[in-house]
Amino acid sequence: MRTKTFWMETLERAVKTLAQSLIAAIGAGAAVPVWELGWAEILGIALTATALSVLTSIASAGTGAPGTPSMVMPAVTAEDGLVQGAQAAELAGIPTANPADPLHETSAEYQGQHRAGE
């Protein structure tokens, strides 16, 4: 919460919430001409939603990705350069094929080997 990234992302969320709230409140009065809308009430609703957005971001700090107001951890993808599971084992030279797997015999590494009883 003490990083520039946190506050920039919080500001982005707050501005989006302000815009969405204004549009929703104006849309709710669609039957009334724009110049007759209660702008004080509309701004009050939008600013309340914006304050709630900022408070939600502060409350979310530390629950997701470090240094961000997100409650969600970013997904790890292959593009991140991280290798996990069977792919990591194969790269380390650890065989991962299951001998009971019917596809086992199609692997070039295991051709010529047969299971007992065949």
N, C-alpha and C positions, 0 to 999 in steps of 0.2 A: 504494500500500500504506500510505501515511501519512494516509489520509483516514478520517473517521468512517464514511462509506458503505462503504468496503472492509471494515472490521471488523464492521459491523452485518450485512452480507451474509455474511461468513465465519461469524459466530455463528449466523445463521439456518441456513446449510448444516450446521454442526456439530450443532446441536440436531436437525435433521431426520435426520441420519445416526445420531445416538445413538438416537433413537426407532425408526428402521427396524431398526437392529442388535438392539436389545432385543426387538422383536417377532419378528424372524427367529430369534433364539436361543431365545426362549421357544417359538415354533412348532416348532422342531426337536425339542424335548422334549415334544411334544404327548401322547405316550402315557404320560407320567409326570405325576402330580399336581403342580400349581404349587408346593406347599409342599415338595416333594421335589427340586426343581430345584437344581442347583449354582449359586447366585446369584453366588458369587465369580467363577466361570468366565464366566457370562453377562455380568456387568458388565465383566470383563476384555476380552472380545471387543468389546463395545459401545464401551468407552472407547478401545480400539486403533483401531477404525474411525473414531471421532470425531477422534482425533489425526491419522489419515491424511487426513481431510477438511480439517482446518485446514492441514496441510502442502501438500495439493494446491492449496488456495486461494492460499497464499503463492507456490507455484511458478507458478501461473497469472497472477500479477500482471503487468500490462504486456503481456499477449498479446492481450487482447480489448479491451473498452470501458475507457477510462482510468478509474482510481479504483475498479475493481470486481474481484472475484476470478474473473470470468467469462473463459473463453477464446474466447467468441463475441462478435463485433461485432453490435450491435443492427441489425436490418433497418431500412432507410430506407423509410418509407411516405409516401403522399400526404398523410396527416394531419400529417406533420412540417413541412409547408410547403415542402419542397424539391421542385423540379421538375427533372427530368432528361431527357436524350435528345430525342426528337422533340417531346415536349410543351414543353420549354424553347425549342426552335427555333421552334415555332409561336407561342408567346407573344412571342418576339422579332421576329416578322414574317418569319421566314425560311421560304420555301416548302419543304415536305418531301415533296411528292408526287413519285412516280417517273413520268415520262412514259410509260414502258413498261408501267406497271401498268394492267391492264384497268379498274380502278376509277377511274382517272384522269379519264375523261370524265364520270363521275357527279358529280364535285365541282362545286359551284356556282361555284367560283372559275375553273374551266377550261371551263365550258360554252361551246359555240360554237367551240372549238378542235378541230381534227381532226389526226390523225396523217397524215404523208405516206403516200400510196398507198391511202388509203381513199376 
